[in-house]
Amino acid sequence: MTKIKNKKLKVMFFSAHPDDETTALGFILKVIKKGGKVKLVLCIDPGEERFDRSYEEDREIRLKEFEKLAKALKAEWSYLAFPHYPQVSRETILPCVKEIRNFKPDIVLCLQEDDYHTEHQMVAKIVKRAVWHAGRNAFPQWGKPHKVSELWEVEGDRPMAHPNHLEDITEVIKEKEKILKIYDSQIKIKDLISAILGLNRFRGVMYKKGDYAEAYKITKFFYG
């Protein structure tokens, strides 16, 4: 697996929704501290009709929170505006290919395909295919091929059954907690901070990976 010691990595996180990227925030903060670069890509239109606000108001709130988090990290960001429940197709894969080829990440991250939320699953399926196609000698209109070394899937709303990497994030846990508070609209709905940090604490203690750890499934890509 890729080591972040003595290397300035470029990492890209594809989110289905604003706040998905917070599941990997510990690793992202460590990359930034090592002088690496980060880009956050929001795939799906985040607006929903709520009892207390309109679709448009909800979208605006969530996009502003996503942008605020990106700025707090000094990360690049983009928004693809896919409709809810996007399908695996050229219309969804190729915009992701363009993002990968333009940014040229060493590592691509997304929520695991085994998460509960259907849109998390769908974005994972799309991103896996985009990583593959980004490295192929095809689709020249979307930029020159770029071969991503590794895909890191992270646990979101379902604890990962069989992680193959645990990242010790003890050194950045206070920063992670502080940045999580940016998503005020979601914290008001459920205590996401306790859920995320509680899972990180469990991973660290039970698997002896520091006080806090993030669980990942890493897939290496071999291009023919």
C-alpha positions in Angstrom: 0.0 0.0 0.0 1.1 3.6 -0.5 3.1 5.1 2.3 2.6 8.7 3.1 5.9 9.0 4.8 8.3 11.2 2.9 6.0 11.5 0.0 3.7 14.4 -1.0 0.6 12.6 -2.2 -2.3 13.8 -4.4 -5.6 12.4 -3.2 -9.1 12.8 -4.6 -12.3 12.0 -2.7 -15.6 11.4 -4.7 -18.6 12.0 -2.4 -22.2 11.1 -3.1 -23.2 13.8 -0.6 -21.6 16.7 1.3 -20.1 15.2 4.5 -19.2 11.8 3.0 -15.6 12.9 2.8 -15.4 13.4 6.6 -15.2 9.6 7.0 -11.6 9.8 5.5 -10.8 13.2 7.1 -8.1 11.8 9.3 -6.1 10.4 6.3 -6.8 13.6 4.3 -5.4 15.8 7.1 -2.3 13.7 7.4 -1.8 14.0 3.6 -2.1 17.8 3.8 0.3 18.0 6.8 2.9 16.2 4.7 2.5 18.8 1.9 0.2 16.8 -0.3 -2.7 18.0 -2.3 -6.4 17.2 -2.0 -9.4 17.6 -4.3 -13.0 16.9 -3.2 -15.6 16.0 -5.8 -19.3 16.2 -5.0 -21.2 13.9 -7.4 -24.9 14.2 -6.6 -27.2 17.2 -6.3 -27.5 17.5 -2.5 -30.9 19.2 -2.4 -34.0 17.5 -0.9 -37.4 18.7 0.0 -37.6 19.2 3.8 -40.5 20.1 6.1 -38.7 23.3 7.2 -37.1 24.4 3.8 -37.4 24.0 0.1 -35.3 21.9 -2.2 -33.4 24.9 -3.4 -32.8 26.2 0.1 -31.5 22.7 1.2 -29.2 22.5 -1.8 -27.7 25.9 -1.1 -27.1 25.1 2.6 -25.4 21.8 1.8 -23.3 23.2 -1.0 -22.1 26.1 1.2 -21.1 23.6 3.9 -19.2 21.5 1.4 -17.4 24.6 0.0 -16.6 25.8 3.6 -15.0 22.4 4.4 -12.9 22.5 1.2 -11.7 26.0 2.1 -10.9 24.9 5.7 -8.7 22.2 4.2 -7.3 24.5 1.4 -8.4 21.8 -1.0 -9.7 22.0 -4.5 -13.3 21.1 -5.1 -15.8 20.5 -7.8 -19.5 19.7 -8.2 -20.9 17.3 -10.9 -24.6 17.7 -10.1 -25.7 14.2 -10.9 -29.4 13.5 -10.3 -30.4 11.4 -7.3 -29.8 7.7 -7.7 -27.3 8.0 -10.6 -26.8 5.0 -12.8 -23.6 3.5 -14.0 -23.3 5.0 -17.5 -21.1 7.0 -19.8 -23.0 10.1 -18.6 -21.7 9.5 -15.0 -18.4 7.7 -15.6 -16.8 10.1 -18.1 -17.2 13.3 -16.0 -15.4 11.4 -13.2 -12.7 10.3 -15.7 -12.2 14.0 -16.6 -11.8 14.9 -12.9 -9.2 12.1 -12.4 -7.2 13.0 -15.6 -7.2 16.7 -14.8 -6.1 16.3 -11.1 -3.9 13.2 -11.6 -4.2 11.7 -8.1 -2.1 9.0 -6.6 -5.0 7.7 -4.6 -8.8 8.0 -5.2 -11.1 7.6 -2.3 -14.8 7.0 -1.9 -17.3 5.4 0.5 -17.4 1.6 0.3 -19.7 -0.1 -2.1 -21.1 -2.1 0.8 -22.5 0.9 2.6 -26.2 1.0 3.5 -27.1 4.2 1.5 -28.0 3.3 -2.1 -26.3 6.5 -3.4 -23.1 5.6 -1.6 -23.2 2.3 -3.4 -23.9 3.8 -6.8 -21.1 6.4 -6.6 -18.6 3.7 -5.6 -19.6 1.6 -8.6 -19.2 4.7 -10.9 -15.9 5.7 -9.4 -14.4 2.2 -9.7 -15.2 2.2 -13.4 -13.9 5.8 -13.8 -10.6 4.9 -12.2 -10.2 2.1 -14.7 -11.2 4.2 -17.8 -9.0 7.1 -16.7 -6.0 4.9 -17.3 -7.0 3.6 -20.6 -6.0 4.8 -24.1 -9.5 6.0 -24.8 -11.8 9.0 -24.5 -9.2 11.7 -25.6 -11.9 14.4 -25.3 -11.6 14.0 -21.5 -7.8 14.4 -21.3 -4.7 12.3 -21.4 -4.8 8.9 -19.6 -3.8 8.9 -15.9 -3.2 5.6 -14.0 -4.3 5.8 -10.4 -2.2 3.6 -8.1 -4.8 2.7 -5.6 -8.5 3.1 -4.7 -9.3 3.5 -1.0 -12.9 2.7 0.1 -13.8 3.9 3.5 -16.6 2.9 5.9 -19.5 5.3 6.1 -22.9 4.3 7.4 -22.0 0.6 7.8 -18.9 -0.6 9.6 -16.6 -2.3 7.1 -16.6 -6.1 7.4 -13.1 -6.8 6.1 -10.8 -3.8 6.0 -7.3 -4.4 4.8 -5.8 -1.2 6.1 -6.2 0.8 9.3 -4.8 4.4 9.3 -3.8 5.7 12.7 -5.3 9.2 12.9 -4.6 9.9 16.5 -2.4 12.9 15.7 -5.1 14.7 13.8 -8.3 13.7 15.8 -8.8 17.1 17.4 -8.6 18.7 14.0 -11.0 16.2 12.5 -13.5 16.9 15.3 -13.3 20.6 14.7 -13.8 20.4 11.0 -16.7 18.0 11.3 -18.6 20.8 13.0 -18.8 22.6 9.7 -21.7 20.3 8.8 -24.1 21.9 11.2 -27.2 21.1 9.1 -26.5 17.4 9.4 -25.4 17.4 13.0 -28.8 18.9 13.9 -30.4 15.8 12.4 -28.1 13.2 14.1 -25.0 13.2 16.2 -22.6 12.4 13.4 -19.5 13.5 15.3 -20.1 10.9 18.1 -20.8 8.2 15.5 -17.7 8.9 13.3 -15.3 9.4 16.2 -16.8 6.5 18.1 -16.1 4.2 15.2 -12.6 5.6 14.8 -12.0 5.0 18.5 -13.2 1.4 18.3 -10.9 0.8 15.3 -7.8 2.3 17.1 -8.3 0.5 20.4 -9.4 -2.9 19.2 -6.8 -3.2 16.4 -4.0 -1.5 18.3 -3.6 1.3 15.7 -3.3 4.2 18.1 -6.2 5.9 20.0 -8.2 6.5 16.8 -8.0 4.9 13.3 -9.9 4.9 10.0 -10.7 1.6 8.3 -10.1 1.2 4.5 -10.3 -1.4 1.8 -7.4 -0.7 -0.6 -7.5 -2.0 -4.2 -4.5 -1.7 -6.4 -5.0 -1.2 -10.1 -3.0 -3.0 -12.7 -3.4 -1.7 -16.2 -2.9 -3.9 -19.2 
